[in-house]
Amino acid sequence: MTERDRKHDIQIGDETWIEFISLDGRYEQALDIDALLAGLWPLICRLETHCDAGCCGIDAFDFTCESIDTALLELDRAQLHAACLQARAAVAAAGSDVLTSNTMNHIADKRVFLQLLGHLERCLAGPQNGQPASQPR
């Protein structure tokens, strides 16, 4: 058995990935969601640590819970959690199954963006019940 090619997947943990869903024949359907993510930009911009989004797209970002926890040292977790819930609902209601973020230089199936927002939501739910956000739930 060969290891899966992770070239287009989004890494969210050491061995955890959001798998790429093919966009073949659907690129022209892309809808820009940057405005829907407005409340999350303070966090997302701090996660752009591997490279510049203009160069590497989504691979420029570190979406691990540890990186999110570090970024939150300077941010309001509760406010971002509320913004994430709002963004997730808005993305779910978006009128296309193919979404793009010009800011993150990324185009993906809606299900991929929703999985990423779900991951951010879980990380932002954070240290409830005395549990650090980076621990498994």
Secondary structure in CASP SS format (residue, H / E / C, confidence):
PFRMAT SS
TARGET T0000
AUTHOR 0000-0000-0000
METHOD secondary structure of the structure
MODEL  1
M C 1.00
T C 1.00
E C 1.00
R C 1.00
D C 1.00
R C 1.00
K C 1.00
H C 1.00
D C 1.00
I E 1.00
Q E 1.00
I E 1.00
G E 1.00
D C 1.00
E C 1.00
T E 1.00
W E 1.00
I E 1.00
E C 1.00
F C 1.00
I C 1.00
S C 1.00
L C 1.00
D C 1.00
G C 1.00
R C 1.00
Y H 1.00
E H 1.00
Q H 1.00
A C 1.00
L E 1.00
D E 1.00
I C 1.00
D H 1.00
A H 1.00
L H 1.00
L H 1.00
A H 1.00
G H 1.00
L H 1.00
W H 1.00
P H 1.00
L H 1.00
I H 1.00
C H 1.00
R H 1.00
L C 1.00
E E 1.00
T C 1.00
H C 1.00
C C 1.00
D C 1.00
A H 1.00
G H 1.00
C H 1.00
C H 1.00
G H 1.00
I H 1.00
D H 1.00
A H 1.00
F E 1.00
D C 1.00
F C 1.00
T C 1.00
C H 1.00
E H 1.00
S H 1.00
I H 1.00
D H 1.00
T H 1.00
A H 1.00
L H 1.00
L H 1.00
E H 1.00
L C 1.00
D C 1.00
R H 1.00
A H 1.00
Q H 1.00
L H 1.00
H H 1.00
A H 1.00
A H 1.00
C H 1.00
L H 1.00
Q H 1.00
A H 1.00
R H 1.00
A H 1.00
A H 1.00
V H 1.00
A H 1.00
A H 1.00
A C 1.00
G C 1.00
S C 1.00
D C 1.00
V E 1.00
L E 1.00
T E 1.00
S E 1.00
N C 1.00
T C 1.00
M C 1.00
N C 1.00
H E 1.00
I E 1.00
A E 1.00
D E 1.00
K H 1.00
R H 1.00
V H 1.00
F H 1.00
L H 1.00
Q H 1.00
L H 1.00
L H 1.00
G H 1.00
H H 1.00
L H 1.00
E H 1.00
R H 1.00
C H 1.00
L H 1.00
A H 1.00
G C 1.00
P C 1.00
Q H 1.00
N H 1.00
G H 1.00
Q C 1.00
P C 1.00
A C 1.00
S C 1.00
Q C 1.00
P C 1.00
R C 1.00
END
